[in-house]
């Protein structure tokens, strides 16, 4: 299990008032059709932050894959992109120990107090990195959010580890700093 995810689970009782197992029991009593409905319920009815709510719902699903399995499945047939993903995680982890990495079925959310980046293998040859950057102009490289919609404000398309340069790192750091 990812170290950041394990830390989040370890801190869940203190931060949310219930352990993961208690949250799982509560969600089993409900019948939500969609992931987002369960997240909304936890946020609105129990005051859980989005990061914890999303993690609780993801981990409470029956036959839930582990974080490692979710990431492995995303890169199945796209193995050449995994080193880009690993390098991006290395960069965001260097920002501080308050970064939470939350794998989902098709993407990985990078969260501080709220999501500031999203990593998604978009094609067999490209990763889309979504960023939340307030008041940042769009450029040729720092494009509009595209398929991420409102989850992110910008998108950078990556096909090589070499593209994880000073400029990209500064955008990630800026998004991280804005996510407090």
C-alpha positions, 0 to 999 in steps of 0.5 A, spaced: 500 500 500 502 507 498 505 510 504 501 516 503 495 512 503 497 508 509 498 514 513 491 517 511 488 511 513 492 511 520 490 518 521 482 517 519 480 516 526 483 522 529 481 527 523 474 524 521 471 521 528 471 514 525 476 508 523 476 506 516 472 500 518 467 504 522 466 508 515 465 502 511 460 499 516 456 505 515 456 505 507 454 498 507 447 501 510 446 505 504 445 504 497 449 509 493 449 508 485 455 512 484 461 513 487 460 521 487 453 520 491 457 516 497 462 522 497 457 527 497 453 524 503 460 523 507 461 530 506 455 533 507 452 529 512 458 527 516 463 533 515 468 529 512 473 533 507 473 531 500 480 527 500 478 523 506 471 522 503 473 519 496 478 515 500 473 512 504 468 510 498 474 508 494 476 503 499 469 501 502 467 498 495 466 490 495 472 486 492 476 493 492 483 493 488 489 495 492 492 502 490 498 498 487 493 494 483 489 500 481 495 503 478 498 497 475 491 496 471 492 503 469 498 502 466 497 495 463 499 495 455 502 502 457 508 500 461 512 505 457 509 511 461 510 508 468 516 511 469 513 518 467 508 516 473 513 514 478 517 521 476 511 525 477 510 522 484 517 523 486 517 530 484 510 531 488 512 527 494 518 532 495 514 538 496 512 535 503 509 529 507 502 532 507 501 530 500 496 524 499 496 520 493 489 517 491 489 512 486 482 511 482 480 506 477 483 511 471 487 516 474 491 518 481 489 524 485 494 528 488 491 532 494 494 536 499 488 539 503 484 539 496 486 536 490 492 540 486 494 535 481 491 529 477 495 523 473 492 519 468 494 515 462 490 518 456 493 514 451 498 508 450 503 514 449 501 519 453 500 521 460 495 527 461 497 531 468 491 535 470 493 541 475 489 546 479 492 553 478 488 559 479 489 565 475 494 562 470 494 563 463 494 558 458 500 557 453 502 552 448 505 547 453 500 549 459 493 547 456 486 548 458 483 542 462 481 538 456 477 532 458 478 534 466 473 539 466 472 542 472 477 537 476 483 541 474 484 548 470 490 546 466 493 540 463 500 538 460 501 532 456 507 528 457 510 523 453 517 522 456 520 523 463 525 528 460 518 533 459 518 533 467 523 539 467 524 545 471 518 549 468 513 543 470 516 542 477 514 549 478 507 549 476 506 542 480 509 546 486 505 552 485 499 548 484 501 544 491 502 551 494 495 554 492 492 547 495 491 549 502 
